[in-house]
Structure formats: structure tokens, C-alpha cells
């Protein structure tokens, strides 16, 4: 049988033949056919494109030698078959390839398996191949887990994290580090380092919380060894095609030119924190007990403490945090500030829509002097600026820099200085004027911390705009304070520069709008050197259409033509006579007067608007304070109401008990009255022995003595006496003399007096309730 010739069998039968040598020969044959194919549509590919299960059987061959040859044939198939061949067989081949190829005992088979996976990544969607590998990180065989981790690391070595997103891989890293096998942990370290090359410290914030301190220390050492910038060694097929298109259009293009800067933040999987919020958040956050509010915020703190959260509607949560900023308990305030910071950093610019809800309460609460609370509030404010811009926070910050509380004024000014240091967009001239108008006033404040914070803010702004832009605002500032501003100006580092232009030569007070004369000069379209330097003058409109007049003007004033912008006078000179061409063109003069009138009207409107704006800000601040006081008062009233309700319930209980006692007393009185009436009737009849109970007359004295005012319970004695009667058969002799009846009358009167006292006592008890 061993000498039998199987070459005459069809290729499809030899591929699945029971003799491993026959299968080996078939694998080697198809490998050669693929390498010699003319194009991706050659006949040698058609068998495998029609039957996608063949390569799934080839890569799981029971013979290790044939398996290695089959995986090599797969690599050649992918290399020459291209993307259509890859997508056709991927679903039925990648899983068996990973399971059997990576778990092989032969090093060559493992390496060829990794090469095949790299080909799949290059030709197909990379994330799909990574998702096929991830389940094998939880396999029972440590050898398979280690090889799968190595394959992932090799993917990121070759293609980088820009081409292959690590979003789904990062959550599996902590599980790999907790594996019992040291080889798996070593491969996990290599994988983490490769991803760190592309993500930087962002990866630490995601992975380190789930690692042991020793593992964190080892990883930090491995990260410190990374010194070179990462480079994508191998391109995806889509990238190659894009490069070919660029080279055809623009000549030679290097691989580095095709790389785009990718934010590591985009490589993190977003977490849906809204779904993880406590179900009773609103109920517990409105609790009158500060411990309940603190505990629910601690739960929210754990949920939002993540590098990236999914976008959604966070309006309710933002309002809750803004309310907690005003809480009387500083621990609640600190937790609310931390949650605000986490959300702002995790949502970035998407959190800017909630700025108007959170910024003012956060600035207002900076009046706290406790260091931990101040740091938490400062972190929340910085995060709010990072998700927005200087223009968004400027107006509210300036309002709080005028706050009556010195601590709020200091913190708001410091916050403005930090924003100026970190802004990447230079402030507009109107914003510069707004800042300087208010912050300069703080330089003369009675408290040194306020003056120092103002100097820091102005020095930072001067670094952006330059000294010349702010000189007009600092004319009345003393030299000592100017020197401190200069020190800040020389030492501070900023991230942007002020945009300079012709308008910079104008005084800062009028730098916000272009003057009417400047608009007319642009309208005239004549060279700069021929224009008048006086602010109140206006050139003729004919300058652009009258070459003779322009030549005469140039001949008379050659110096003005050479000086350009530097020869323009910055101050108004009303004493100068009007230009000679102004008389000859009354239309321009009329237009200039109209423009001046419009400018004056606009300046008045602007001044009125600024005054109204300041009034509105003051009113808003007052209303906010009033709201705070009303909320505190409301909480106190709620506590008092709760106390009153409990007191009322207690009084009701006492009143019910007293009424029950009164009913018992009345019942006892009725019984006694009835017995007294019976006694009177028997005494008046004079025949006590004939009443059916001969012993009752004998017991009269004892019952009357029991009813006397002596502190004993008459009812108990009466009940015991009646219970102990034996009713003797022999009639008893009864003393019927006058003394006995007189004594009975006295006891009866005493009984009535006692009843009256009991009634009076009952009335007094009822009135007290």
C-alpha cells in the first residue's frame, strides 16, 4: 500500500485523504500553484473559493508535519489571492487556525499561524480578526493563552494601534496579568508595552487600577525603557492602495506621510455610566441626612471614575452635581467636584453643553478654605475649561472676580490665570478689554492675595498680547505692582500668541471696532503711503481714479510714502485744518459726519449694554445668594416640621391614653353610684335580711371603708370581697341601730366628695392635653 501512486486522484480528494503523506503532497502542490498564479482570478483559487471549508480542515490536520505545510499553503493563498480570497474563507478558517495552530507543539507551525493571522489583518478588517483571537485568551491551556497573547502583540508590533484599535484588547489585559502561568504574564507585559507605545499614559489610567502594586511597578519600569516613537512597520492593504493613489497624483510618498495623528483617547472603549447610576439617586440625593447624600455620591463617584464615557443626556446628573456644590456638608461638595471633573475629562468637548449649569455653582463654592475641597473644586474648574474654551468661561469668571467674598475673588482670578496659560486660542481684543477693565481694579485691593492673583492674571495675558497692548491700562498702576507683573510676564509660559494686525496700533479703548475713517480708506483703495495719518481726516474717493492727483500727492509727501504704517499718528488732532480735498468733496464730508454720529451712538449703546450687563450679573449673583439662603431655610423648616409631626403624634398617643383612663374612671363611678343607690334603698326598707343575700348588710361597713379616701384601690377590694363570698345558710344578725345608719350616711357623703374630686381631676387632665 505504501508504494501505491495517489497522484492520479483529484486534488480535492487528496486534500482530505486518510493518508497524511498524500495530504502533505497535496498541500505542497497547491502552495506552488498559488505562488505561480497569474492573478487573483486564476483557476487554482476557484476550488477554495467555492468550498470555504477546505482550509478549515487543512489547518486542523491531525499530522503535525502536514499541518505545518497546510498553514504555509494558507499564507501563500492569502498573499496571492488578495482581499476577495481572504473574506471568502475568514469565517470558517480563523477560529480553527487559532485553536489548532497556536496550540501546536512545533515552533514553525506557531510562527506560520501568526504569519497567516497577520495576512488576515492586512487584507481584512483588523478588528474582526482581533475579536476572533480574544476568546482564546480565556482558554484552559496556558500554552494556547500565551501564544494568542503573543499573536496580538505581534499584530500591534507590525501594524500599530492606529491601524488596529486596541479598544477590545485593553479590558482583557488585567485578566492576563492575573493568570497563574508566568509565560502568559510575560507575554501580557510585551503586549501592554506595545500598546503603551501608541497610547502613552492614557493606558495607565485604564489598566493600572485593576493591577497589583508589584505589577504596576514592573510595568512602569518597562514603560520607562520605551524611548523611541512608535512606527507602523507594515501597512494594511487599504493603506497601500491609498499610498499608490497618492504617489500617482503627487509623486513619491513615504509611508510616514500616510500616518495620521490619532488621539489615544479614541482607542479607549466608552463606558455607559448612565445605565450604571443608582436607581434611587434622586431620592437619596434629596435626603435630609447628609450621610445619605454622601453615600449615594460615593456610588456615583465610583461609576464615573473612568477615562471615557459614552455620550448621552447628562442634564439631570449635571443639575444634581450643581445642587450638591451648594450643600452644607463639605464632603458632599468635594465628591460633587470630583464627579464633575471625571465627567468633563471623560466626555471632553461633549460636556461643554453643561457648562452653564456647573460653572457658576463651582466658582461660588470656592469660598471654602479647606485644602482638600479647594483642590477638588480647582480640578473641576480646570476640567470644565478643557472641555470648552476661554470665551465660554470668561464672562462668568469675570463676574466672580468682583465677588464680595475675598476667597471667591482670589480663586476666580487664579482660575482665569490658569485658563490664560493653557488656552490655545488667543483672546479677542474685546475679551482683552473685558479682562483688563476688571482685573486692573483688583491691583488696588486691600488684600495682598487678591493683588497677587491679579498680577498673575495680567502678567499671563501680557505674555500672550505683548507689553505694548496693555500699556494703556497700566498707566495709573504703581511701579511696585508693575514690577511684579513684569516678573510674571518674564517667567510664565503660554500656549498661544496674540494675533497682531494694523488694528494693534490703535488705542486699546477703541481697538474693538474699526473706525469709520479706516473703512473709507479701504473703500478708496489707494496705497498706504498716500493716506492721511490724522484720525479725523478722510481721503477722497477719487484717489483711485485720478492718477494726476495721486502723483502730485506723492511728490509733495515722499516721506509719508516711505514710512508706511509706522508714520501714522495714533492720536486725534482736532486743531489741524481740514484737508484741502475735504472742501472740494462735501459728499465725503457728510458721509464722515454720519459715520461719526453712528459711532458715537454705538459707543453710547455699548456703554449702556455693558452697564446693563453688569447690573444683570449683580442681580444674578444676588438672586443666587437668595436662593441659597432660601434653600437652607427650607431645609431647616423641613427639619422643624418633622420634629413637630413627631411631637403631635406623641401628644395624640398621650391624649388617647388619658381618654381611655377617663372612660374607665367614669365606668367605675357609675358602678359605685349604682351600688350606693342599692344600699340606700335597702337601708330605707329596713329589711336587709330579706334581700336574698343576708351577708350584704354585714359587708356594708367593710365596703364603705374601702371607698374612703385612703389611697387603696376600692375596685380591687370590692371584687375580691364579692369573689370570696360563700353566702352562709344561717341568717346573720344585723345591727340596725341608729349609729350604724348614721355612719353609713357619713360614708356616703365621703364617697360623693371623692367622686367630685375625681371628676375635677379628670377635667384638669383633659384641659392639659
C-alpha positions in Angstrom: 0.0 0.0 0.0 2.9 2.3 0.7 4.1 2.1 -2.9 0.6 2.9 -4.3 0.5 6.0 -6.5 -2.1 8.5 -5.5 -1.1 11.3 -7.9 -3.9 10.3 -10.3 -6.6 11.2 -7.7 -8.3 14.6 -8.0 -6.8 17.4 -5.9 -9.9 17.7 -3.7 -9.8 14.1 -2.8 -6.0 14.2 -2.0 -6.5 17.2 0.3 -8.9 15.2 2.5 -7.2 11.7 2.0 -6.8 9.5 5.0 -3.0 9.0 4.3 -1.1 12.0 5.7 1.6 11.8 3.1 -1.0 12.2 0.4 -2.4 15.2 2.1 1.2 16.6 2.6 1.8 16.3 -1.2 -1.5 18.0 -2.0 -0.6 20.9 0.3 2.8 21.4 -1.2 1.2 21.2 -4.7 -1.4 23.9 -4.1 1.3 26.1 -2.4 3.3 26.0 -5.6 0.2 26.7 -7.7 -0.7 29.7 -5.7 2.8 31.2 -6.0 2.8 30.6 -9.7 -0.7 32.1 -10.3 -1.1 34.9 -12.9 -3.7 36.9 -10.9 -6.4 36.6 -8.2 -8.9 35.1 -10.6 -6.7 32.1 -11.6 -8.2 28.6 -11.6 -6.1 27.4 -8.7 -8.1 29.7 -6.3 -11.6 28.7 -7.5 -11.7 25.3 -5.7 -11.2 27.0 -2.3 -13.4 30.0 -3.1 -16.3 27.6 -3.9 -15.6 25.4 -0.9 -14.8 27.6 2.1 -14.5 24.7 4.5 -11.3 23.2 2.9 -8.8 25.4 4.6 -10.6 24.9 7.9 -9.8 21.2 7.5 -6.3 21.8 6.2 -5.2 23.9 9.2 -6.6 21.3 11.7 -4.7 18.4 10.1 -4.0 15.6 12.6 -0.4 15.2 11.4 1.8 18.0 12.6 4.1 17.9 9.5 1.1 18.1 7.1 -0.5 20.8 9.3 2.6 23.0 9.0 2.6 22.6 5.3 -1.1 23.3 5.1 -0.8 26.6 7.1 2.1 27.6 4.8 -0.2 27.0 1.8 -2.8 29.2 3.5 -0.3 32.0 3.8 0.5 31.7 0.1 -3.2 31.6 -0.7 -3.8 34.9 1.2 -0.8 36.6 -0.3 -1.7 35.9 -3.9 -5.5 35.6 -3.6 -5.9 39.1 -2.1 -8.9 40.5 -0.3 -11.6 38.5 -2.1 -10.0 35.2 -1.1 -9.5 36.4 2.5 -13.1 37.5 3.1 -14.4 34.3 1.5 -12.7 31.9 3.9 -12.2 34.0 7.0 -15.3 33.0 8.9 -14.5 29.2 8.7 -10.8 29.3 8.9 -9.6 31.8 11.5 -11.1 30.1 14.5 -9.7 26.6 13.8 -6.4 28.2 12.8 -6.0 29.9 16.2 -7.2 26.8 18.1 -5.0 24.2 16.5 -2.2 26.3 15.0 -1.3 28.4 18.1 -1.6 25.3 20.3 0.8 23.3 18.2 4.0 21.9 19.8 6.0 22.9 16.7 7.6 26.3 16.7 7.4 26.5 13.0 3.7 25.9 13.0 3.1 28.6 15.6 5.1 31.1 13.6 3.3 30.3 10.3 0.0 30.6 12.2 0.9 34.1 13.4 2.0 35.0 9.8 -1.4 33.8 8.5 -3.2 35.9 11.1 -1.1 38.9 10.1 -2.2 38.3 6.5 -5.8 38.2 7.6 -5.3 41.5 9.4 -3.7 43.1 6.4 -6.3 42.1 3.9 -9.5 42.2 6.0 -10.9 44.4 8.8 -8.3 44.2 11.6 -10.8 44.4 14.4 -12.7 41.3 13.2 -9.5 39.2 13.4 -8.7 40.6 16.8 -12.2 39.7 18.0 -11.6 36.1 16.8 -8.4 35.9 18.9 -9.8 37.4 22.1 -11.9 34.3 23.3 -8.7 32.2 23.3 -7.2 34.5 26.0 -9.5 32.6 28.4 -8.6 29.1 27.2 -7.8 26.4 29.6 -4.4 25.6 28.1 -1.8 28.1 29.3 0.2 27.4 26.1 -2.7 28.5 23.9 -3.3 31.6 26.0 0.4 32.6 25.8 0.6 32.1 22.0 -2.7 34.0 21.5 -1.3 36.9 23.5 1.9 36.8 21.5 -0.1 36.9 18.3 -1.9 40.0 19.5 1.5 41.6 20.4 2.9 40.8 17.0 -0.2 42.4 15.4 0.5 45.7 17.2 4.2 45.5 16.5 3.6 45.3 12.8 0.5 47.4 12.3 0.4 49.7 15.4 -2.6 50.8 17.4 -3.6 53.4 14.8 -4.4 50.8 12.2 -5.7 48.2 14.7 -7.8 49.7 17.5 -7.0 48.2 21.0 -10.4 49.1 22.5 -11.4 45.4 22.9 -8.0 44.2 23.9 -7.4 46.6 26.8 -10.1 45.2 29.1 -8.5 41.7 28.8 -5.0 42.9 29.9 -5.7 42.7 33.7 -7.0 39.1 33.3 -3.8 38.1 31.6 -1.7 39.6 34.4 -3.7 37.6 37.0 -3.0 34.3 35.1 -1.2 31.6 37.0 1.2 30.9 34.2 4.3 33.1 34.2 4.7 32.7 30.4 1.3 34.2 29.9 2.2 37.1 32.2 5.4 37.7 30.3 3.6 37.8 27.0 1.0 40.2 28.6 3.8 42.5 29.5 5.1 42.6 26.0 1.5 43.2 24.6 0.9 46.1 27.1 4.3 47.7 26.3 3.4 47.7 22.5 0.0 49.3 23.2 1.7 51.8 25.6 4.0 53.0 22.8 0.9 54.3 21.0 -1.3 55.4 23.9 1.1 56.7 26.5 0.0 57.5 30.0 -3.7 57.1 28.9 -3.2 53.3 29.1 -2.0 53.6 32.7 -5.2 55.3 33.8 -7.2 52.4 32.3 -5.2 49.4 33.2 -3.4 50.2 36.5 -6.5 50.3 38.8 -7.0 46.6 38.2 -3.4 45.5 38.7 -1.4 44.7 41.8 1.2 47.3 43.0 4.0 44.9 42.1 2.7 44.5 38.6 2.3 48.3 38.3 5.8 48.8 39.4 7.1 46.3 36.8 5.1 47.8 34.1 6.4 51.3 34.9 9.9 50.1 34.5 9.1 48.5 31.2 7.4 51.8 30.1 10.5 53.8 31.0 12.5 51.7 28.6 10.3 53.0 25.7 12.2 55.9 24.3 11.6 55.9 20.6 8.4 57.0 18.9 6.3 54.0 17.5 6.4 53.3 13.8 4.0 51.2 11.8 6.2 48.6 10.1 3.6 47.1 7.9 0.7 48.7 6.0 -2.8 47.4 5.6 -3.9 46.7 2.0 -6.2 49.7 2.2 -3.3 51.9 3.2 -1.1 50.6 0.4 -3.8 51.3 -2.1 -4.2 54.8 -0.7 -0.4 55.4 -1.0 -0.3 54.2 -4.5 -3.1 56.7 -5.4 -1.1 59.5 -3.7 2.1 58.6 -5.5 0.4 58.6 -8.8 -1.0 62.1 -8.2 1.8 63.7 -6.3 4.9 61.7 -6.9 6.8 59.7 -4.3 5.1 59.5 -0.9 6.7 57.8 2.1 4.9 55.6 4.5 5.2 58.1 7.2 3.3 60.7 5.1 0.2 58.4 5.2 0.2 58.2 9.0 -2.4 60.4 10.8 -2.2 61.6 14.3 -4.6 59.6 16.4 -5.7 60.6 19.9 -5.1 57.8 22.4 -8.5 58.8 23.9 -10.1 57.4 20.7 -8.5 54.0 21.4 -10.4 53.6 24.7 -13.8 51.8 24.9 -16.5 54.2 26.1 -18.5 53.2 29.2 -22.2 53.7 29.6 -22.3 55.3 33.0 -25.9 56.4 32.9 -27.1 52.8 32.9 -25.0 52.1 36.0 -26.3 55.0 38.1 -28.1 54.1 41.4 -31.8 53.6 40.8 -32.7 55.7 43.9 -30.3 58.5 43.1 -32.9 61.3 43.1 -34.5 60.1 46.3 -31.2 59.7 48.3 -29.7 62.9 46.9 -32.7 64.9 48.3 -32.5 63.2 51.7 -32.3 65.5 54.7 -29.5 63.4 56.1 -26.1 64.3 54.8 -24.8 60.8 55.2 -27.4 59.6 52.7 -26.3 62.2 50.2 -22.6 61.4 50.8 -23.1 57.7 50.3 -25.0 58.0 47.0 -22.4 60.4 45.7 -19.7 57.9 46.6 -21.5 55.3 44.4 -21.7 57.9 41.6 -18.0 58.7 42.1 -17.1 55.0 41.5 -19.3 54.8 38.4 -18.0 58.0 36.6 -14.3 57.4 37.5 -13.5 56.0 34.1 -11.3 57.5 31.3 -14.1 57.6 28.7 -17.9 57.5 29.0 -20.5 57.1 26.3 -22.3 60.2 25.1 -25.8 60.8 26.4 -28.1 63.2 28.1 -26.3 64.1 31.4 -28.5 67.2 32.1 -30.1 65.6 35.2 -26.8 64.5 36.6 -25.3 67.9 35.9 -28.1 69.6 37.8 -27.7 67.1 40.7 -23.9 67.9 40.9 -24.6 71.6 40.7 -27.1 71.3 43.6 -24.5 69.3 45.6 -22.0 72.2 45.1 -24.2 74.2 47.4 -24.5 71.5 50.0 -23.8 72.4 53.6 -21.6 69.4 54.1 -18.1 69.8 52.6 -17.7 66.1 52.0 -20.7 66.2 49.6 -19.2 69.2 47.9 -15.8 67.5 47.4 -17.4 64.4 46.0 -19.6 66.5 43.6 -16.5 68.4 42.4 -14.6 65.1 41.8 -17.6 63.7 39.8 -17.7 66.9 37.7 -14.0 66.6 36.9 -14.3 62.9 35.9 -17.2 63.6 33.6 -15.7 66.6 32.0 -12.4 64.7 31.3 -14.3 61.6 30.1 -16.7 63.5 27.8 -14.3 66.2 26.7 -16.0 68.7 24.3 -19.3 66.9 24.6 -19.5 68.1 28.2 -19.4 71.8 27.2 -23.2 71.9 26.8 -23.5 71.6 30.6 -21.0 74.4 31.4 -23.8 77.0 32.1 -25.2 74.6 34.8 -22.0 73.8 36.7 -19.6 76.7 36.3 -21.3 79.3 38.5 -22.0 77.0 41.4 -18.5 75.7 41.3 -17.0 79.2 41.3 -19.4 80.2 44.1 -18.3 77.3 46.3 -14.6 78.3 46.1 -15.2 80.3 49.3 -14.3 77.1 51.2 -10.9 77.3 52.7 -10.4 73.6 53.4 -7.5 72.5 51.2 -8.9 69.2 50.0 -12.2 70.9 49.0 -10.3 73.7 47.3 -8.2 71.3 45.3 -11.2 69.3 44.2 -13.0 72.5 43.1 -9.9 73.7 41.2 -9.7 70.3 39.4 -13.4 70.6 38.4 -12.9 74.1 37.1 -9.8 73.2 35.1 -11.7 70.2 33.6 -14.6 72.5 32.6 -12.2 74.8 30.8 -10.5 71.9 29.0 -13.9 70.8 27.6 -14.8 74.3 26.5 -12.8 77.4 25.7 -11.6 80.7 27.1 -14.5 82.6 25.6 -17.0 80.2 27.2 -15.8 80.7 30.7 -14.6 84.3 30.6 -17.8 86.2 31.3 -18.8 84.1 34.3 -15.2 84.2 35.7 -15.0 87.9 35.4 -18.3 88.3 37.3 -17.0 86.2 40.2 -13.7 88.1 40.2 -15.9 91.0 41.5 -17.4 88.8 44.2 -17.8 90.4 47.7 -16.2 87.3 49.3 -12.4 87.7 49.1 -11.7 84.0 48.8 -14.1 83.7 45.8 -12.5 86.7 44.2 -9.0 85.2 44.7 -9.9 81.7 43.3 -11.8 83.2 40.3 -8.8 85.3 39.4 -6.4 82.4 39.8 -8.7 80.3 37.6 -8.6 83.0 34.9 -4.8 83.0 35.0 -4.7 79.2 34.6 -7.1 79.4 31.7 -4.9 82.0 30.0 -1.8 79.8 30.5 -3.5 76.8 28.9 -5.6 78.4 26.2 -4.5 77.5 22.6 -6.7 80.3 21.1 -5.6 83.9 21.8 -8.3 86.1 23.3 -10.0 88.6 21.1 -9.5 92.3 21.6 -12.9 92.7 23.2 -12.1 89.9 25.6 -8.7 91.6 26.4 -10.5 94.8 27.2 -13.1 93.0 29.3 -10.3 91.2 31.3 -8.2 94.3 31.8 -11.1 96.6 32.8 -12.0 94.4 35.8 -8.7 92.8 36.8 -6.8 96.1 36.9 -9.1 97.2 39.6 -8.0 94.3 41.8 -4.4 95.6 41.8 -5.6 98.2 44.3 -7.5 95.8 46.5 -6.9 95.9 50.3 -5.8 92.3 50.5 -2.4 91.1 49.2 -3.6 87.7 47.9 -6.1 89.4 45.7 -3.5 91.8 44.3 -1.1 88.9 43.7 -3.7 86.9 41.8 -4.5 89.9 39.7 -0.8 90.4 38.9 -0.5 86.8 37.9 -3.5 87.1 35.5 -2.3 90.3 33.9 1.3 89.1 33.5 0.0 85.9 31.8 -2.3 88.0 29.5 0.7 90.3 28.7 2.7 87.2 27.7 0.0 86.5 25.1 -0.7 90.0 23.8 2.7 91.6 24.3 3.6 94.6 26.6 2.5 97.3 24.1 -1.1 96.1 24.0 -1.6 96.5 27.8 0.4 99.6 28.5 -2.6 101.9 28.2 -4.4 100.0 31.0 -1.4 100.1 33.4 -0.7 103.9 33.3 -2.1 104.5 36.7 -0.6 101.4 38.3 2.2 102.0 40.8 5.7 100.9 39.9 6.0 98.2 42.5 2.9 96.4 41.2 4.2 96.9 37.6 7.5 95.2 38.5 5.6 92.2 39.9 3.5 92.0 36.7 6.8 92.2 34.7 8.2 89.3 36.8 5.2 87.1 35.9 5.4 88.2 32.3 9.1 87.0 32.0 8.6 83.7 33.9 5.2 82.5 32.6 4.8 80.1 29.7 1.7 80.2 27.4 0.5 78.1 24.6 -0.6 80.8 22.1 0.3 84.3 20.9 -1.9 87.3 20.2 -2.8 87.8 16.6 -1.2 91.1 15.5 -2.5 93.4 12.8 -3.0 97.0 11.8 -5.6 97.5 14.5 -3.0 96.9 17.1 -1.6 100.4 16.5 -4.9 101.9 17.7 -5.5 102.7 21.4 -6.9 99.7 23.3 -10.0 101.7 24.2 -11.0 101.8 20.5 -9.4 98.6 19.4 -12.6 96.6 19.4 -14.1 98.1 16.2 -12.7 99.5 13.0 -13.0 103.3 12.8 -15.1 105.0 10.2 -12.1 106.6 8.6 -10.4 103.2 8.2 -13.4 101.9 6.4 -13.4 104.8 4.0 -9.7 104.4 3.4 -10.2 100.8 2.4 -13.1 101.9 0.2 -10.8 104.4 -1.6 -8.3 101.6 -2.5 -5.3 103.8 -2.5 -1.8 103.0 -1.3 -1.0 103.2 2.4 1.7 105.9 1.9 -0.7 108.3 0.3 -3.3 108.2 3.1 -3.7 110.8 5.7 -2.4 109.9 9.2 -4.9 112.0 11.1 -7.8 110.0 12.5 -10.4 112.6 11.8 -9.4 113.1 8.2 -10.7 111.3 5.2 -9.2 110.8 1.7 -11.2 111.5 -1.4 -12.9 108.7 -3.2 -11.3 109.8 -6.5 -7.9 108.9 -5.4 -8.1 105.5 -7.0 -9.3 107.0 -10.4 -7.2 110.2 -10.6 -3.5 109.3 -11.4 -2.6 113.0 -11.7 -3.7 113.9 -8.2 -2.1 110.8 -6.7 1.2 111.7 -8.4 1.1 115.2 -7.1 0.4 114.0 -3.5 3.3 111.5 -3.8 5.6 114.3 -5.0 4.7 116.6 -2.1 5.0 113.9 0.6 7.7 111.4 -0.2 8.4 110.7 3.4 4.9 109.6 4.1 5.2 107.1 1.3 8.3 105.6 2.8 7.1 105.5 6.4 4.0 103.2 5.7 2.2 102.2 8.9 4.8 103.5 11.2 4.2 107.1 10.0 0.6 107.1 11.0 -0.3 109.3 14.0 -2.2 107.4 16.7 -3.9 110.4 18.4 -6.6 112.7 17.3 -5.6 116.2 16.2 -8.8 118.3 16.0 -6.9 121.6 15.8 -5.4 120.7 12.5 -7.2 122.3 9.5 -9.2 120.0 7.3 -7.6 118.5 4.2 -7.9 120.6 1.1 -9.8 117.9 -0.7 -12.4 117.7 2.0 -13.8 121.2 0.9 -14.0 120.1 -2.7 -16.0 116.9 -1.8 -18.9 117.8 0.5 -20.4 114.4 0.0 -17.5 112.7 1.7 -17.7 115.2 4.5 -21.4 114.5 5.0 -20.7 110.8 5.0 -17.9 111.1 7.5 -20.2 113.1 9.8 -22.8 110.5 9.6 -20.3 107.8 10.4 -19.1 109.7 13.4 -22.6 110.2 14.6 -23.2 106.4 14.2 -20.0 105.7 16.0 -21.0 107.9 19.0 -24.4 106.4 19.1 -22.9 102.9 19.0 -20.5 103.8 21.8 -23.3 105.0 23.9 -25.3 101.9 23.3 -22.3 99.8 24.1 -21.7 101.6 27.3 -25.4 101.2 28.2 -25.3 97.5 27.3 -22.2 97.0 29.5 -23.8 98.7 32.4 -27.0 96.6 32.0 -24.8 93.5 31.7 -23.0 94.4 34.9 -26.4 95.1 36.6 -27.7 91.8 35.4 -24.7 90.0 36.7 -25.0 91.7 40.1 -28.7 90.8 40.2 -27.9 87.3 39.2 -25.4 86.9 42.0 -27.8 88.4 44.5 -30.6 86.0 43.4 -28.2 83.1 43.6 -27.3 84.0 47.2 -31.0 84.5 48.0 -31.8 81.0 46.5 -29.0 79.5 48.7 -30.4 81.1 51.8 -33.9 80.1 50.9 -32.8 76.5 50.4 -31.1 76.5 53.7 -34.2 77.9 55.3 -36.3 75.4 53.6 -34.2 72.5 54.9 -34.4 74.0 58.5 -38.2 74.3 58.1 -38.4 70.7 56.9 -36.5 69.5 60.0 -38.7 71.6 62.3 -41.8 70.2 60.5 -40.6 66.6 61.0 -40.0 67.4 64.7 -43.4 68.9 65.1 -45.1 66.0 63.4 -43.4 63.6 65.9 -44.4 65.8 68.8 -48.0 65.8 67.6 -48.0 62.1 67.3 -46.7 61.7 70.8 -49.3 64.1 72.2 -52.1 62.2 70.3 -50.9 59.0 71.9 -51.0 60.6 75.4 -54.4 62.0 74.8 -55.8 58.6 73.7 -54.3 57.0 76.8 -55.8 59.7 79.0 -59.3 59.3 77.4 -59.1 55.6 78.0 -58.3 56.2 81.6 -61.1 58.7 81.9 -63.6 56.2 80.4 -62.5 53.6 83.0 -63.0 56.1 85.8 -66.4 57.1 84.6 -67.4 53.4 84.4 -66.2 52.9 87.9 -68.1 56.0 89.1 -71.3 54.6 87.5 -70.9 51.3 89.2 -70.3 52.9 92.6 -73.3 55.2 92.2 -75.5 52.2 91.4 -74.2 50.3 94.5 -74.7 53.4 96.6 -78.3 53.6 95.4 -78.9 49.9 96.2 -77.5 50.5 99.7 -79.7 53.4 100.2 -82.8 51.5 99.1 -82.0 48.6 101.4 -81.4 50.9 104.3 -84.7 52.7 103.8 -86.6 49.5 103.5 -85.3 48.3 106.9 -85.3 44.6 106.0 -81.7 43.8 104.8 -82.1 40.1 105.7 -84.9 39.6 103.1 -82.8 40.8 100.1 -81.7 37.2 99.2 -78.1 37.9 100.3 -78.0 38.1 104.1 -74.4 38.8 104.3 -74.5 42.1 102.2 -75.7 44.1 105.2 -72.8 42.8 107.2 -70.4 43.8 104.5 -71.6 47.3 104.4 -69.1 48.7 106.8 -66.2 47.0 105.0 -67.3 48.2 101.6 -67.8 51.8 102.9 -64.4 51.7 104.5 -62.9 50.6 101.2 -64.5 53.6 99.5 -63.0 56.1 101.9 -60.2 58.4 100.7 -57.2 56.3 101.8 -55.2 55.6 98.7 -56.3 52.0 98.3 -58.0 50.6 95.2 -61.6 50.3 96.1 -62.4 48.3 93.0 -59.9 45.6 93.7 -61.2 45.2 97.3 -64.8 45.1 96.1 -64.0 42.5 93.5 -62.1 40.3 96.0 -64.8 40.5 98.5 -67.5 39.5 96.1 -65.4 36.8 94.8 -64.8 35.4 98.3 -68.5 35.3 99.4 -69.8 32.0 100.5 -73.3 33.0 101.4 -73.9 31.1 104.6 -77.2 29.3 105.0 -77.8 30.6 108.6 -79.1 34.1 108.6 -76.9 36.6 110.5 -77.9 39.1 113.0 -77.6 42.7 111.7 -77.1 45.7 113.9 -79.8 48.1 112.9 -79.3 50.8 115.5 -79.1 54.5 114.6 -75.4 54.7 114.9 -74.8 52.3 112.0 -77.2 54.2 109.7 -75.6 57.5 110.7 -72.2 56.0 109.9 -73.4 54.8 106.5 -74.7 58.3 105.7 -71.3 59.8 106.5 -69.5 57.3 104.3 -71.9 58.1 101.5 -71.1 61.8 101.8 -67.4 61.0 101.8 -67.9 58.9 98.7 -69.7 61.7 96.9 -66.9 64.1 97.8 -64.3 61.6 96.4 -66.3 61.3 93.2 -66.4 65.1 92.8 -62.6 65.2 93.3 -62.1 62.5 90.7 -64.3 64.4 88.2 -62.3 67.6 88.8 -59.0 65.8 88.3 -60.3 64.3 85.1 -61.3 67.7 83.8 -57.8 69.1 84.6 -56.1 66.3 82.8 -58.2 66.8 79.7 -57.5 70.5 79.7 -53.8 69.9 79.9 -53.8 67.9 76.7 
